[in-house]
Amino acid sequence: MGDWRIDELAQRAGIAVDTVRYYQREGLLPSGERNGRTRRFGPEHLERLERIRALQSRRFSLAAIRALLEREDPGALAGLLVGSEEATYDRDELVEAAGVTPALVDAVTEAGLLRDPAEHGRSAYDADDVNVLRSFADLGKLAIPDEILVEMARLYAHGLDEIQRRLVGVFTAPDGCGWDPETREEFRAAFSGGIGRFARDVRVIADYTQQRNLQRAVLQKIEEHGTAAQGSVSEAGPRP
C-alpha cells in the first residue's frame, strides 16, 4: 500500500478528485486504507484507475467495466464485448453513417433487432450496428417496403432470442442435457478462461447454420417455382 491522499492519487491518474470518488461510489475503485482521518491509496489503485479509463476509452458501459474488473482475466471477455472496430456513434451519427431514416431505426429497435448499446455492455453504437442498418437500407433498394424489412427484423430478433435462451439453458441448467457433475465442473473451469473462444466458435456455428438454411430455402423455392411453371405449361397444352 502506498501513502497517497485522494488528491495525490487523482493527480497521478490525471483525473479530478470528484471522478475518483464517483468511481468509488459506483463500486469500480476500492476504498483506500484508513490512516487517521484520511484514507491512503497506492499503486494498485492507480493501476485500477488506468484500467477503468482504458475500458472507458473503448466505450464500455460502467456495468460492463464493473463486470470486467471483477474477473481475474478480463481480456477474453473484453474481446467478446468490444465491437468490430473502435469507431463509435450516438443515435444521430448512427442514422447518418448508415444512410437510413430515423423512422426505420426506431422501427428496427422496436422490433428488437437493434438494441440499446447498454444491453451488451457498450455506451455507444458501433460499426456492427451501422453495418446491419446499411444491410436493411440495401434491401430497401430492392423495392422491399419498410414494413417487410421491419417484420424481417422482428422474426430474426425473436427467433434468435429463443435460440439463445435455449442454448444458454444447455450449458447452465442444473440437470439438463445429460451433463454429469464431474464433466460440468470440468467445463466450467475451462470456460472461465475460454469465454472468447467459446463465443467465437458458437458464432461460426450460428453463421454456418444460417447460411446453409438460407441456401436450402432459396433453392427449394426456385425448384417449386420451376415445377409450378412446368405444370402450367402442361395444363395449357401445345400451341396450335
C-alpha positions in Angstrom: 0.0 0.0 0.0 1.3 3.5 -0.9 0.8 6.6 1.0 -1.1 9.0 -1.3 -4.0 11.1 -0.4 -7.0 11.1 -2.7 -6.0 14.3 -4.3 -2.5 12.9 -4.9 -4.0 9.7 -6.5 -6.2 11.9 -8.7 -3.2 14.0 -9.8 -1.1 10.9 -10.7 -4.1 9.5 -12.7 -4.7 12.8 -14.4 -8.4 13.0 -13.3 -10.4 15.0 -10.9 -10.9 14.1 -7.3 -14.6 14.0 -7.8 -14.1 11.4 -10.6 -12.2 9.2 -8.2 -15.0 9.5 -5.6 -17.5 8.7 -8.3 -15.7 5.5 -9.3 -15.7 4.6 -5.6 -19.5 5.1 -5.3 -20.0 3.0 -8.4 -18.0 0.2 -7.0 -15.3 0.4 -9.6 -12.5 1.5 -7.2 -11.8 0.1 -3.7 -11.6 2.5 -0.8 -8.2 3.4 0.4 -6.8 2.2 3.8 -7.8 4.5 6.6 -5.0 6.3 8.3 -6.2 8.7 10.9 -8.8 11.0 9.5 -8.0 10.3 5.9 -7.7 7.3 3.5 -4.5 6.4 1.8 -4.1 5.0 -1.7 -1.3 3.2 -3.5 -0.1 1.9 -6.9 -2.8 -0.8 -7.1 -5.4 2.0 -7.0 -3.6 3.9 -9.7 -3.4 0.8 -11.9 -7.1 0.2 -11.4 -7.9 3.8 -12.5 -5.8 3.3 -15.6 -7.7 0.1 -16.4 -11.1 1.9 -15.9 -10.0 4.7 -18.2 -8.7 2.3 -20.8 -12.1 0.5 -20.9 -14.0 3.8 -21.0 -12.0 4.8 -24.0 -13.3 1.7 -25.7 -16.8 2.9 -24.8 -17.7 0.2 -22.4 -20.6 1.0 -20.0 -19.9 1.2 -16.3 -21.8 -2.0 -15.7 -19.6 -3.8 -18.2 -16.5 -2.2 -16.7 -17.5 -3.4 -13.3 -18.0 -7.0 -14.6 -14.7 -6.9 -16.4 -12.8 -5.7 -13.3 -14.2 -8.4 -11.2 -12.7 -11.1 -13.4 -9.1 -12.3 -12.9 -8.5 -12.4 -16.7 -10.8 -9.8 -18.3 -9.1 -9.8 -21.7 -11.2 -12.6 -23.3 -14.5 -11.1 -22.0 -13.5 -7.6 -23.2 -12.7 -9.1 -26.6 -16.2 -10.6 -26.7 -17.9 -7.3 -25.7 -15.9 -5.0 -27.9 -17.3 -4.1 -31.3 -15.8 -4.8 -34.7 -13.8 -1.5 -34.6 -13.1 1.4 -32.3 -15.4 3.9 -34.1 -18.5 4.7 -32.0 -21.7 6.6 -32.8 -24.5 8.2 -31.0 -28.0 7.8 -32.4 -27.9 10.7 -34.8 -24.4 9.7 -36.0 -25.7 6.1 -36.5 -28.6 7.3 -38.7 -26.2 9.4 -40.8 -23.5 6.7 -41.1 -26.0 4.0 -42.1 -27.8 6.1 -44.6 -31.3 5.2 -43.2 -34.2 7.2 -41.9 -34.7 7.8 -38.1 -38.1 6.1 -38.5 -36.5 2.9 -39.8 -34.0 2.9 -36.9 -36.9 3.4 -34.4 -38.9 0.5 -36.1 -35.9 -1.9 -36.1 -35.2 -1.0 -32.5 -38.9 -1.6 -31.5 -38.7 -4.9 -33.4 -35.9 -6.0 -31.0 -33.1 -6.3 -33.6 -31.2 -3.1 -32.9 -30.6 -3.0 -29.2 -29.6 -0.3 -26.8 -25.8 -0.5 -26.5 -26.0 -0.8 -22.7 -27.7 -4.2 -23.2 -24.4 -5.6 -24.5 -22.0 -3.6 -22.3 -21.4 -0.6 -24.5 -22.0 3.1 -24.1 -22.4 3.8 -27.8 -23.3 2.2 -31.1 -20.5 0.7 -33.1 -19.7 -0.4 -36.7 -21.7 -3.7 -36.3 -24.8 -1.5 -35.7 -24.0 0.6 -38.7 -23.4 -2.4 -40.9 -26.7 -4.1 -40.1 -28.7 -0.9 -40.8 -26.8 -0.5 -44.1 -27.9 -4.0 -45.0 -31.5 -3.0 -44.3 -31.0 0.1 -46.5 -29.6 -2.0 -49.3 -32.5 -4.4 -49.1 -34.8 -1.4 -49.4 -33.2 -0.5 -52.7 -34.6 -3.8 -54.0 -38.1 -2.3 -53.6 -38.7 -4.1 -50.3 -41.1 -2.0 -48.3 -40.0 -0.8 -44.8 -42.9 -2.8 -43.3 -41.4 -6.0 -44.7 -37.9 -5.1 -43.5 -39.2 -4.5 -40.0 -41.1 -7.8 -40.0 -37.9 -9.5 -41.1 -36.1 -7.8 -38.2 -38.8 -8.9 -35.8 -38.5 -12.5 -37.0 -34.8 -12.6 -36.6 -34.8 -10.9 -33.2 -37.5 -13.1 -31.6 -36.3 -16.3 -33.2 -32.7 -15.8 -32.2 -33.7 -14.7 -28.7 -35.4 -18.1 -28.2 -32.5 -20.0 -29.7 -30.0 -18.1 -27.4 -32.2 -18.7 -24.4 -32.4 -22.4 -25.0 -28.7 -22.6 -25.8 -27.8 -20.9 -22.5 -30.0 -23.5 -20.8 -28.0 -26.3 -22.4 -24.9 -25.1 -20.5 -26.5 -23.7 -17.3 -29.4 -25.9 -16.4 -28.5 -27.9 -13.3 -29.6 -31.3 -14.6 -30.2 -30.7 -18.3 -28.8 -32.3 -21.5 -27.0 -35.2 -19.8 -24.3 -33.3 -18.0 -22.8 -35.3 -15.2 -21.4 -33.3 -12.2 -17.8 -34.0 -12.9 -18.0 -33.1 -16.6 -19.9 -29.9 -15.8 -17.2 -28.8 -13.4 -14.5 -29.5 -16.0 -16.4 -27.4 -18.5 -16.9 -24.5 -16.0 -13.2 -24.5 -15.2 -12.3 -24.4 -18.9 -15.0 -21.9 -19.8 -13.7 -19.4 -17.2 -10.6 -18.9 -19.3 -12.0 -19.6 -22.7 -15.1 -17.4 -23.0 -13.8 -15.6 -26.0 -13.0 -18.9 -27.8 -16.5 -20.2 -26.9 -18.2 -17.2 -28.2 -16.2 -17.2 -31.5 -16.9 -20.9 -32.1 -20.6 -20.6 -31.4 -20.8 -17.6 -33.7 -19.2 -19.6 -36.5 -21.7 -22.5 -36.0 -24.6 -20.0 -36.0 -23.4 -18.2 -39.1 -22.8 -21.5 -40.9 -26.3 -22.8 -40.0 -27.9 -19.6 -41.1 -26.1 -19.6 -44.4 -26.9 -23.2 -45.2 -30.5 -22.9 -44.2 -30.9 -19.8 -46.4 -29.3 -21.6 -49.3 -31.6 -24.6 -48.9 -34.7 -22.4 -48.6 -33.8 -20.3 -51.7 -33.1 -23.5 -53.7 -36.4 -25.1 -52.6 -38.4 -22.0 -53.7 -36.6 -22.0 -57.1 -37.4 -25.6 -57.6 -41.0 -25.1 -56.5 -41.3 -22.2 -58.9 -39.9 -24.3 -61.8 -42.2 -27.2 -61.0 -45.2 -24.8 -60.9 -44.2 -23.2 -64.2 -43.8 -26.6 -65.9 -47.3 -27.6 -64.6 -48.8 -24.5 -66.1 -47.3 -25.3 -69.5 -48.5 -28.9 -69.4 -52.1 -27.9 -68.5 -52.2 -25.3 -71.3 -51.2 -27.9 -73.8 -49.2 -27.3 -77.0 -49.9 -24.3 -79.1 -51.9 -24.8 -82.3 
